Amino acid sequence: MKRLFALALAAAPLALQAQVPVAPQPAAVTGTLLAITADGEVVRTPDLAVIGAGVVTQAATAEAAMRDNATRMAATFAALRRAGIAERDVQTAGIGLQPQYRYAENQPPAITGYQATNRVTVRFRDVKKAGSVLDALVAAGANQIDGPNLTVDRLDEALDEARAQAVAKARARAELYAKASGLRVGRIVTISEESGGPNMPMPMVRMSAAKMEADTAIAPGEQRLTVTLRLTFELQ
């Protein structure tokens, strides 16, 4: 009885192994391998702008610097809401408080005041309105602005179009080589995606300091989105 039980335990792993599906092995390569690198490119007008905006305040005490900063930052948030910027498109990027020092020869640094900073990242889904929103931010008290970083909202869809172009270009080139060699194109053995992505122009931001109300304009231009693929074909 004990021997039968031991045999049953020994057979259990074999039964479990039989139930595990085995991944199919790729067919052996019998023809000539041809490796081709091809690029796909699409052009899009940026429809999403990301800009950093913030408030920098200074005061004799840390409390006063933070209080003044909070007041001006509240006005900045209110300006964004009035401009129709959704809450999901505004994110705090950093808050800081640093002492300001006076340096003198042969004397330890002396604190002369404090500087408070509060920065947010703002996404504009209507690039054409980004300039007027920037003007409203400055009027509300924002005194630190950088950017914009222009991009395409549906970036994956655009890159997928570029990928399809790259595959078609690679296949056409493989057909050319196969015809010249008296062969025909069989299956694709491997595909790998190499470095690529947006080829972005430098966005233009123009601000006029000659008027009390800034005349800010943002030119989105165009972005060339590229994808590089390396494909290996089997020629037969």
N, C-alpha and C positions, 0 to 999 in steps of 0.2 A: 504493500500500500504506500509506504514511504517512497519507494523507488518510482512509482507511477506519479506521485505528486511532484517529485524532483524533475521528472521528464517534462511534466506540464509546465513548470516554471521556466525551464530551459527553452521550451518552444515558444513561450509568450513573446519575447523580443522579436523572434522571426515573424510572428503573426503581425506584430505592430509595424515592422518594417515593410511588410507586404502591402499595408494600407496607405503608406506615404506615397503620394504621386511623384513620379520622377519627371523632372523637367526635360523636354525634348532637346536633344543635342542638335546644333546647327549642322546643316548638310556640309559635307566636306567640299572644299574648293577644288574643282577639277580644271578650271580654265585659267586664263591670264588675269592677274589682278591689275587694276588701273586706279590709281589714287588721283583725285581731282579736288582742287580747292576753288570754290566759287563764292562770289559775293552777291548778296541781294540788297537792294537799296530802295527806299521809298522816301518821298518828300512830304512833310507835313508842316502846316502852320501851327505854332505853339498855341494852345488854348488854355494853358494853366501857368500862372505866375506865382512864385513863392518869394516873399519879401520879408526881411527882418526889420522890425521897428521897435523902438524902445525909448525910454526916458532916463536921462542922467541928471541927477540933482546933487547939489552940494550945500552943506550947512555947517554951522559951528559944532553941532552935536549930532550924534548918530540918530537919535530919535527925531530930530527936526528934518534930517535928510530923508529918512524913510517916510515920514509923514507927508512931506512935500511931494515925494516921489509917488506915493500911493494916490494922492489927490490928482496929480497930473495923469497917472496911469488910468485912473477911473474915467477921466475925460477921454482918454485914448480909446478905451473899450467902448464907451458910449458912441464915439465917432464911427467906430467900425460897425456897430449895430445900426446906426442911422444910415450907413452906406449899404446896408443889406448883406453884410458878410455874416454867414452862418457861424454858429458857435463851434461847429466841428472843424471849421477852417481857421480857427485861431488857437494857438497853443503857446503856453509859456515856455520860453527857451532858456531863461536864466534870471536869477535874482541875486544881486550882490551888494555888499556894503564893505567899503575899504576906507581906512584912515588915510588922510592926506598929511604929508610930512614937510617940515622945513628943515633943510640941511645947512649947517654952518660948520666952518672949519674948527676942528678940535672940540666939537660939542656933539652930544648925542642927538639923534633926530627928535624933533619936537612935533607933536601932532597939532596941526592947525585947523583941522575940520574933518568932515567925513563926506564921502561920495557914495550915493546909492544908485543902483542901476536895476532896471527891470526891462526885459526884452521878450518880445513875442514873435512867433513866426506866423505869417498871414498868407493864406492861399487865396488867390483871385481866380475865380472860374470864368470871369469875363475880362480878358487881358486889356481890352480897350478902355475899361473903366478903372484900371489900376492906377493910372495917373491922377485922376480926380480923387480917389480914395487916399492916395499919398498926401495930396494937398490938404485934405480934411484932417489927416493925422497930425501934420505939422501945425495946423491951426489949433488943434486940440491940446498941443503940448509935447508931442513926440519930437525929440531933438536928435535921434540917432536912427538912421535908415540905411540899409544896405541891400543889395540885390539889383534887379530881380534875377531869379533863376527860372528861366522859361523852359517848359517841357510840354509834352503831349499827354493829355489825360488818359486816353486809351492806348497806352504805349504798347502793351502786349499784342493788341490786335494789329497795330501797324508793323511790329516786328515779325508777327506771323506771316504777314504778306511778303515781307522781305525774305523770310525763310523759304517760302514757296518759290519765289523768284530764283533763289540760289540753287534749290534742288533742280528746277527746270533748266537753269543755265548749265549746271554740272552734267545733267543727262544729255543735253544737246552736244556738249563738248565730248562726252563719252561716245556718242553716236558717230561723231566726226572721226575720232581715233579708231573706232571699231571698223568703220567703212574703209579707212585708209589702210587698215591692217588685214582686211579680208575676214573680219570676225563680226560677231553680233553682240550686242549688249545683253547680258543676262541680268541677274539679280544684283541689288545693292548689298554688299557684305557688311559694311560699317558706315556709320554717320556720326560725326562729332562736330560740335559747335565751338568755334574759336572766339577769341575776343572780338567785340564789336559793340555797337550801341549808338546812341545819338551823337551826331557830329554837329555840335551846336555853335551857331554864330554868336558873337558877342552882342547881347541886347543893348539897345541904346536908350538911355534915360536922359532927358533934357529938362533942366530946371532953370527958370529965369529968376535971377536975384534982383532984377531991376524993378520989380513990382512987389507990392505988399502981398499979393496973392500969387503964389508960384504957379507957373504954367508948365506943368509936368507932362511929358509925353513919353510913352513907351512904344517902341517899334518892335513887334514880335518877330519879323523876318520869317525865315524858313529853317527847318531842321532836316538834315539828311540822316535818316536812320538806317544803319547798315548792319548786316549780319554776315558772318563768314562761316561757311560750312566746309568740312573736309569729308568727302565721300569716297568710298572704295567700291568700284564696280567689278563684277566678274565678266570677262569677255570670253566668249566661246566660239 
